[in-house]
Amino acid sequence: METAMHVGRPHNHHFRFHIRHAHLSSPFGSDWFGMRAERFARFFGTPTFLLAQTAIVALWVWVNAAGLTAFDVYPFILLNLAFSLQSAYAAPLILLAQTRQADRDKALADADAQHREALAAASVERQELAERQAAQIIELLDRNTSLTKMTQELTQRIEALTAEVHRHVCRS
């Protein structure tokens, strides 16, 4: 019943603590660039990338070592330059992706902590309400016990008076 009353309220939304972190953008530039950098950094760790790079390098070495072409003969200086260039761009992009992920993780951890605090406060509130209700029930039980005792005493007095009236009536 209580949950049905609060369904439409925004403070009861499960992700209400996460909403204020939705605007977070990368300190390294526009969100467009950051998203592309993350996608690129993720691609570096895939089997597709590793297999494709291995195939290209093997083909490069085979074509040049076999003498089919002479654009990068042994010791493959151009290939080394390509690897250096790839590393020069891959490392900052991976760091950028990690920084963005760390920012998201921190924001989510903060939101989760706020959510846990709100749950703890709600739990304390419910506990206090339960304690108040238990105290009220105990008070009502005490009153009921007193009334029961009074009823018993009055019943005994009525019985005694009835017996006395009966004796008077029987004498006369």
C-alpha positions as CSV (number, residue, x, y, z in Angstrom):
1,M,0.0,0.0,0.0
2,E,2.8,2.4,0.9
3,T,4.8,1.6,-2.2
4,A,1.7,2.2,-4.4
5,M,1.4,5.7,-3.0
6,H,5.0,6.7,-3.8
7,V,5.4,5.1,-7.2
8,G,5.1,8.3,-9.2
9,R,7.3,10.4,-7.0
10,P,10.8,11.1,-8.4
11,H,12.5,10.5,-5.0
12,N,11.4,6.9,-5.2
13,H,13.2,6.3,-8.5
14,H,15.8,3.5,-8.2
15,F,18.5,5.4,-10.1
16,R,17.8,8.8,-8.5
17,F,21.3,9.1,-7.1
18,H,22.8,8.2,-10.5
19,I,20.9,10.9,-12.4
20,R,23.1,13.8,-11.3
21,H,26.2,12.1,-12.7
22,A,24.7,11.6,-16.1
23,H,26.2,14.8,-17.4
24,L,29.8,13.7,-16.8
25,S,32.0,14.2,-19.8
26,S,35.6,13.6,-20.4
27,P,38.2,16.1,-19.3
28,F,40.1,15.3,-22.5
29,G,37.7,16.8,-24.9
30,S,34.3,16.4,-26.4
31,D,32.2,13.3,-25.7
32,W,32.4,12.4,-29.3
33,F,36.2,12.1,-29.2
34,G,36.2,10.3,-25.9
35,M,33.6,7.7,-27.1
36,R,35.6,7.1,-30.2
37,A,38.8,6.8,-28.2
38,E,37.2,4.3,-25.9
39,R,35.9,2.3,-28.8
40,F,39.3,2.3,-30.4
41,A,41.0,1.3,-27.2
42,R,38.6,-1.6,-26.7
43,F,39.2,-2.8,-30.2
44,F,43.0,-3.1,-29.4
45,G,42.2,-5.8,-26.9
46,T,40.1,-8.0,-29.2
47,P,41.1,-11.2,-30.9
48,T,40.0,-9.7,-34.2
49,F,42.6,-7.0,-33.9
50,L,45.4,-9.3,-32.7
51,L,44.7,-11.9,-35.4
52,A,44.5,-9.2,-38.2
53,Q,47.7,-7.5,-37.0
54,T,49.5,-10.9,-36.8
55,A,48.3,-11.7,-40.4
56,I,49.4,-8.3,-41.7
57,V,52.8,-8.5,-40.0
58,A,53.4,-12.1,-41.3
59,L,52.4,-11.1,-44.8
60,W,54.6,-8.0,-44.6
61,V,57.6,-10.0,-43.5
62,W,57.0,-12.8,-46.0
63,V,56.5,-10.5,-48.9
64,N,59.7,-8.5,-48.1
65,A,61.8,-11.5,-47.1
66,A,60.9,-13.5,-50.1
67,G,61.9,-10.6,-52.4
68,L,58.5,-10.2,-53.9
69,T,58.8,-6.5,-53.1
70,A,61.6,-4.3,-51.7
71,F,59.7,-1.5,-50.0
72,D,60.8,-2.6,-46.5
73,V,63.7,-5.0,-46.6
74,Y,65.3,-6.7,-43.6
75,P,65.6,-5.4,-40.8
76,F,62.1,-4.0,-41.6
77,I,62.6,-0.4,-40.5
78,L,59.2,0.7,-41.9
79,L,57.4,-2.1,-40.0
80,N,59.2,-1.0,-36.8
81,L,58.2,2.6,-37.5
82,A,54.5,1.5,-38.0
83,F,54.7,-0.3,-34.6
84,S,56.1,2.8,-32.9
85,L,53.4,5.0,-34.5
86,Q,50.8,2.5,-33.3
87,S,52.2,2.5,-29.8
88,A,52.4,6.3,-29.7
89,Y,48.7,6.6,-30.4
90,A,47.5,3.5,-28.6
91,A,49.0,4.3,-25.2
92,P,47.3,7.7,-24.8
93,L,44.0,6.4,-26.2
94,I,44.1,3.5,-23.7
95,L,44.9,5.9,-20.9
96,L,42.0,8.2,-22.0
97,A,39.6,5.2,-22.0
98,Q,40.8,4.2,-18.5
99,T,40.4,7.7,-17.2
100,R,36.9,7.9,-18.5
101,Q,36.0,4.5,-17.1
102,A,37.6,5.6,-13.7
103,D,35.4,8.7,-13.8
104,R,32.3,6.6,-14.4
105,D,33.3,4.1,-11.7
106,K,33.8,6.9,-9.2
107,A,30.4,8.5,-10.1
108,L,28.6,5.2,-9.8
109,A,30.4,4.4,-6.5
110,D,29.4,7.8,-5.1
111,A,25.8,7.3,-6.3
112,D,25.8,3.8,-4.8
113,A,27.1,5.1,-1.5
114,Q,24.3,7.7,-1.4
115,H,21.8,5.0,-2.2
116,R,23.1,2.8,0.6
117,E,22.9,5.8,3.0
118,A,19.3,6.5,1.9
119,L,18.5,2.8,2.5
120,A,20.1,2.9,5.9
121,A,18.2,6.0,6.9
122,A,14.9,4.5,5.6
123,S,15.7,1.3,7.6
124,V,16.3,3.4,10.8
125,E,13.1,5.2,10.2
126,R,11.2,2.0,9.8
127,Q,12.8,0.6,12.9
128,E,11.8,3.7,14.9
129,L,8.2,3.4,13.6
130,A,8.1,-0.3,14.5
131,E,9.4,0.5,18.0
132,R,6.7,3.3,18.4
133,Q,4.0,0.9,17.3
134,A,5.3,-1.8,19.6
135,A,5.2,0.6,22.5
136,Q,1.6,1.6,21.5
137,I,0.6,-2.1,21.4
138,I,2.1,-2.7,24.8
139,E,0.3,0.4,26.2
140,L,-3.0,-0.8,24.7
141,L,-2.4,-4.3,26.2
142,D,-1.8,-2.8,29.6
143,R,-5.0,-0.8,29.3
144,N,-6.9,-3.9,28.2
145,T,-5.5,-5.8,31.2
146,S,-6.6,-3.0,33.5
147,L,-10.0,-2.9,32.0
148,T,-10.2,-6.7,32.3
149,K,-9.3,-6.5,36.0
150,M,-11.8,-3.7,36.6
151,T,-14.5,-5.8,34.8
152,Q,-13.6,-8.8,36.9
153,E,-13.8,-6.7,40.1
154,L,-17.1,-5.2,39.1
155,T,-18.4,-8.6,38.2
156,Q,-17.4,-9.9,41.6
157,R,-19.0,-6.9,43.3
158,I,-22.2,-7.4,41.3
159,E,-22.2,-11.0,42.2
160,A,-21.8,-10.2,45.9
161,L,-24.5,-7.5,45.7
162,T,-26.8,-9.9,43.9
163,A,-26.2,-12.5,46.5
164,E,-26.9,-10.0,49.3
165,V,-30.0,-8.8,47.6
166,H,-31.1,-12.4,47.1
167,R,-30.6,-13.1,50.8
168,H,-32.6,-10.0,51.8
169,V,-35.4,-11.0,49.4
170,C,-35.4,-14.6,50.6
171,R,-35.6,-13.4,54.3
172,S,-38.6,-11.3,53.6
